[in-house]
């Protein structure tokens, strides 16, 4: 059966319209309200005659799953995964309404334009194309839009893993956690990074207790003093670089492509890291101080003080070992260390049929593209599948410049309409390659 001719102009127009509408569906987490997104997606699926199911832990944090059945001759399902929640924003810092979905200057603007309602639309369109054209499927094709990823997935993927593990049974997953760029190490070259692993989040709260009192009479048991000294030690901690096999492979391929002009020795990678925060993060257990809380009044010495740390461990690093190291650095028994959220993930091999197809189809559309296995500094829902031994990839087949990449979780988030077209086209060809 010949593949049908796809009118990508018309589908780009549809993708733009749908993404604009999708952004206007308020799913800022907290509180999430992802049932709104499922209702919006459900109306599209209903119009296409595609059945779907929703899953709700009982609080409106709804996830949606739709399936097109294949004959199974090429194995288990491919899941096209996205999350529908988005992070909060500071509206006064934006030049557009963050929930407007405004279409202007060749871009769709708004919270979720990059992370990750746009990919949800790309995946939805290839899903609908298979239904509309009755394209043969040699494995099931599943569209999954889930809740609560931005807050750790307790009401989303982790809930589904506990309560409905049968819907996670698959061979491959395409999700966020990768992405393309117009440059690599400062060299102009279209690059598609396919996420094969990600750093493990370890969110900690440091808590100090002391003796309250009047601010006019300082003493040596001030909880805020204890905490500040502890935080200073943590931020002054010189941690070693750790080059994991997947990071080494990433840089080796950059060297082979003559983007990196020297062999990727540990010293060379350390030198690169000193001038690039992202390259530093993928080679180190990182620590970001995110909140400080203490005190109730200007002239009252506080009894307690807290700081939160967003720690991200390189793949495979033992959390217990890290906590022991952190405890030694703080060196103060008055400081409690509370674990708020912990997750880790195995690495997915880049020697699979799906990876080869993603590489092939990316290069078919972007002839000069360099396709690289990469490690994400952020965590994604892919970890739930990787724990199960499923090959899950971060694959966002768009190419953005440095000025656009910094908008993820930032101000004036936007995606170029031409990237919507590019991503939808490559995504569809990849799905045909692995399912057709």
N, C-alpha and C positions, 0 to 999 in steps of 0.2 A: 504494500500500500504506500503510495507516494505521500509525502508529508504535505499538508495543505499550505498554501501561500498565506502568510500572516500579514495583515495590514498594520504595520508597526506605527504608522502615523496615527491611525485611529485609536490604537490601544494606548499610545502615549497620551493622547488627549483624555482618554478614559482614566488612565492612571493618575493624571494630574487632577482631574475632577474628584476622583475618589479619595486621593490623599488629602486634598484640601478639606473635604467633608470629614474624613477620619480624624484629622487634627482637631476639628471643632467638637468632636466627642470628648468631653472632659473626663480623662482617666488619670489625673494627677494623683500620684501615690506618695504619701497618704492623702485621702483614704482609698483611692483606687477606683471604686465604682466600675469595675471592668464589665459588669453586666450590661452597661450601656454600649460598650464596644461589641459585645456578643450580639446584642439586639441589632446593631447597625450591620454587622457582617451577616447576621442571619437573614436580614431582608434581601441582601444580594444573593445569598445561596438559595433562598426560597424562589426568587425570580428565575433562577437558573434550573430549578427543579432538582436541587442537590440536597439530600437529607443530611442532617447534622445532629450532634448531641451536645448538650451543655453540662458542665460539672461544677457544682457550687458547694463549698464546704459549709454553707449555711449562713453566710454573711454578705452575699452579693458579690463576692470575689470570684466571678464566674469565668470559666475557660470553655472554649469551643473546639470541637473536633469534627471534621468531615472527612469522608473516605470515598475514593473511587476505587473500585475493586479491579485488580488485574488477575491474570491467569496463574501467577505464581511461578512461572517457568524460569524466572531469573532470580528468585529468592524472596526474602521477606520485604516488607514495605520500606519505602522512602518517606520520611516525615519532613514536611516543610514547616519549620517551627518559627514562631515569632511571639513576642509578648506585647500586650496591648496597653500596659500601664506606662506612664512617663514620669519623669522626676519633676519636682516643683521648680518654680522660677521666681525671679524678682522682676515684676512687670515694669517697674520704673526704669530698669536697665535695658529694656528692649525698645527698638524703634518701630515695632509693629505689635499688635495684640498677640501674645504668645499662643492663644487658642483661636486665632482667626483663620488659619490656613490660607493666608493671603497669597495670591499668585501675582508676582511682580518681578520685572527685570529678568525673566527667564528662570525664576526660582519659585518653589513652594516654601513658604515661611511658617514656622510655628514649632512648638514643643512636640517632639516626636518625629519631625521631618527626617532626621537622621537616625535617631534611636527610639524605636525602630519601626514606626508605622509605615515608612516607605518600603522596607523589606517585606512587611506583611502584605502590602499591596502587590509588590512584584510576585510574591509567592501565590497570592490569590489569583492573579491573572493567568499564570501558567496552569493553575488548577482548573480555572474556568475554561481555558482553551482546550484542555483535554476532554472536558465534558461537551462543549459545544461542537467540536469536530469529531467526537467519538474516536479519539486517538487510541490505538491499541496499547494496552498496558501489560507488561510482563511481570509486574509486581504491583501491589497496592500502592496508591499514592494518597497520602494523608496530609490534610491541611490542619494545623494545630495552632490556635491563638490563645495564649495562656495569660493568667493574671500574676501580679505580684513579683515579677522578676526583679524590679528595682529595689525591693526591700528584703530580698533573700529567698523569695519563692515559697514561703511557708504556706500560703494560701493558693499557690499556683502549682508549679511543677512538683514540689515536694509533696503537696497534698495528693496530686495524681499518682505519684510514685507509691504512696502509702495505700491509698484507697482504691485506685483503679489501675493497677500495674499492667493489666492486659492491653491497654491502649498504647503502652510504651514499647510493645513488642515489635521490633523492626530491625532492619539491617543497617540503614544509614539515616543520618539526620543532617539537614542543612539549616543553619541557624546564624545568628550574629556572632561576632568575635573575630572577624577578619575584616578585610576592606582594602580598597585600592587607593593608590596615590599617584599623583602626576610626577613625583620625584622619589628618588631613593638616595639617601646620604648626600643630598644636595645636588645630585645629578638628575637632569630632566629625563625621565624614563617612566612610562606607564607601568605601574607595578600592582599586581593583585596579590595580596597577602591572604593565604588560606589558614585560618586558625586551627592548629592541631592540638593545642594545649592552652592552658591559662594559669595565671598565678592563683594561689589559694587564699581567699580572704580569711583573716583572723582579726575580728573586731574585738578590741579590748577596752575595758574601763579601768582606769587607775583611780583608786579611792583612798583618801587619807583621812584619818580621824585625829582630832586634837582637843584641846581644852578651850572652850569659848571664854570670852571675857570682854572687858571694856577696851576699846582701841587706844585709849590714852595710857594704858599700862601694858606695853609689849612683854611677851614672855616667849620661852623657847619651845612651846608645844602648840604652835599655830598650824592648823591643818593646811591652810593655804601655803605657808612656808614649806612644809614637808612636801607638798605636791609640786610646787615650783622647782624645788631642788631635784626631785625625781624626774620631772619632765626634762629639765636641763641635761641630766645624765643621759636620758634616752636619746635626745636630739643630738647629743655630742658623740654618740656611739658610732665608732668607725667599723662598719660591718664589711666583711670580705665580699669580693665579686665571686659569683658562682655561675659557671657556664655549663648549662645543661646540654644534653645531646641535641635537642631540638633547636636551641639557640645557636649552637655551633654550626648546625646544618644551614640555618638561615644565613649566617655570615659567610660560610664556605660558598654558598651559591651566589651571594653578592660578589665575592671575589672571582668566581668562575665567569661571571657576567661582566667583569672588569668595572664594576661599580665601586668596589673596594679595591684600592690599588695595591694592597699588601696582603700577604697571607693572614688568615684570621687567627693569629696567636692570641693567647690570653692577654698579653700586654697591649696588643693592638686594640683588642676589644675594650680593655679598661680605659685606654686613651680616648676611644670614641665615646665611652660612657660619661667621661668627665665633662663633655660638652653637649650632651644630649640627654635630657631627663628620661625620655622613654627608653632609650638604649640602656641607660643606667638601671631603670626599674626592672627590665627583663633579666638583668644579671645580678640582682640583689634582692634580699628580703627587705622590702621597703616599709617605711613607717611614716604616716602622715598624722600630725596632731590636728584633730578636727574640732573639738570643743573643750572649753574650760569653764567650770562652774564652781563658784564658791561665794559664800557670804549672803547676808540679808540686808545689811545696812552699813553705811560708811564708817560708823564708829563702833561696830561689833566685830570682834575677832571670831571667825567662823569655827564651828565644831567639825564640819566636814568639807571636803573639797574633792572634785572629780575632774578627770580629764579622759577624753576618748581618743583612742588611737586606731587608725585604719591601717592595719598591717597586711601586707600581701607577700606570701611566701612563694619562692620559686617552686615549680612543679617537683614534687617528690620530697620536699623538705618536711621533716617531722615537726609537728606543732609543739609536742612536749619538749623537744630539744630547744626550740625557739623560746618557749616560756622560761625554761631553766636559764638560758643565756640572758634573757631580759631581766629576770630576777636578780642575777648576779650584777648586772649593770646598775640597776636601781640601788641595790645594796642598802635597803631600808625595810626592816620587818614591819614598819607601820603602814606601808603601802600595800593595799590589797590589789590583786589583779583578777578581774572578773572577765570570763570569756562570754561575749555577747553573741557572736556568730562565727562559726567555723565551717569551712568547706574546702575540699580539695578534689582534684580530678586526675585520673591517669591521662597519658598522652595517647592520641589517636595516630596510628601510622599514616604516613603519607605515601605508602606503597599499597594503595587499594585501587579498585576499578573506578570508584567515584572520584577520587583525587585526580586520577589520570584524565577523566572526562572533564572535570572542572578546569584543569590546566589546558586541555586541548581546545575547549570551546571558548575560553577566555582569549586565547591567542588567535582563534579564528576570527573573532570580532575585532580585537585589538592586536593587530599583527606584530607590533613591536613589544607587546607586554612581557614583562618578567613576572613569572608566577612563583611564589615562595611559600614554603611552610613557615608559619609564624606562631609566636606565643602572645596571647592577649594579656595585657596588664590588668584588665578588668575580668570579673567572673561572669559567667552566663549560665543559662539553664542546660547547656550541653553537659555540664558536670554530672547531672542526674543520669543521662544516657551512658556517659563514659564509665560511670561506676558499674553499669550493667554489662560492660564489654561491647557496647554499640559504638560503631565508628561515627562520631559526630564532628562536623566541621563548621567553623566560622567562615561563611562565604557570602560576602556582600560585593557583588561584581560591579562596583562603580569606581570611578577615579576622581578623587577630590584633591584640591591643593591644600597646603598647610593652613591657609586662612580659613578654610571651611572645616577642617578636621577639629580645630579648637572650639567649634561651636557645639560639639556633643556635650550635653549637660551644661552648656554655657548660654550666653545671650545670643539672640538673633539666629537661632538654629534654622537651617534652611538646606534644601537640596535642589540642585539644578534639574530642570525638566529634562535636559539631555542625559543626565545621569539616570533619571527614572527610565528613560527609553533604553539606555545601554544595559542597565541592571535587569530589566524585565526581559530583554531579548536574550542575554546570556543565560539567565536563570531558566528560561524555557528550553533553550537548547541543551543545557545540562540535564534537566529533568527528562527530556526525550532520550538523551544518551544513556541514562541509567535505567529508565523504565520502559523504553520503546524497543 
